[in-house]
Amino acid sequence: MDKRQFLTVTALGTVTAASPASAARPAPSPALLTITGAIGRGNRGALDPALDQLMAKQGVRFDKGHAFDFAALAALPAVTIRPTLEYDGKPHVLRGPLLAEVLKAAGVQREQAALVMRAIDGYAPAVTLADIRKYRFIIATHLDDRPMPLGGLGPLWAVYDADRFPDMAARPLNARFGNCPWGLYHIEVQ
């Protein structure tokens, strides 16, 4: 698939029908999120340096991965959060599956795992699975009831509702989301 076709599919939110079982099958449409490292069986093979250009250029290496397309993510139970965002200082509605549930669908079983969440711009914060659960991170697919476009904060954003946690709400607004990469495309489970 070329870049233009990928961007068209992503921007238009074109998806195929999916069931929760589809999370175990290879993505029938473009993968938006690939999880690698300490995962279950996976549904895709090793990194292909010729075809996985972005991952290769950012130093990602793996023997197997679990790829999720939009439909596979949408098939998981969605959660809605309403954090005040640092970009405009206003509350917004974000919707998507809990990151812990996405990891479970990828076969992650480690309780003490560390995650490196990689964005398309190379930003890659490391977060513990304990914090992912504590703060109830979601993989946001929608912002204010619209799919998030590539070139904005999407198409995926690992984010939580900082307003609901006193330790985070006490921080200045621009210091609450350092562990929340927008444009998320890869998670390495260590």
Steps between C-alpha positions, in 0.01 A plus 500: 500500500645839412501808726211668320276196535596461870426867572168481315391192694613656829348843437166362389486253786428217256470180698392145449255316723665340801420291801704471820646180355646703213768631736667158459504511119732705280371849434292495178548873452805714579646439843484811718665351807763227530584350837827308532724349767352289781171418324306184416513326163459815298333535164786631289857404437829674557584856409560535127755781463390560141127530571497613865700813421388719790568231758836416344608865493403537866707197599209265570586130471278195562446138399121505536233756567132545553348747253171678562305677229226752577230232497686279748539793740137603451387143579637532853278662766536878482552735794427873494712753688475881522842646583595866478759506224817702509463614140201729558431475875150359436338167588455263206331165457739219407386146428675168445584169664695477823868448419508213751229323295691557176810349661293205624370443145864489386574228755695711750506311829785661693382685808823697542543602136646826380369648177671724248226679309626638168344785305549571132725798583735272698382606845515186717417528870546195723211421734440207734201274455410585860466869404305408185249327726509754784427796273268302269678593177294459186597473136291793385361462150248786520522860618170682554316215322714515185777264392836665562688572178862434424666838515297599806512298822418169332412271371583350843590667828601325825341732755327509838268736687755700702219705658378191692828428680600749774874440453470591131233770532733684742761538225497790254290413195805479272666244734217245515534318169872423461428126491224538238634468146261612228552351156564169681588213270719256696523363854794288615425284805812437708 
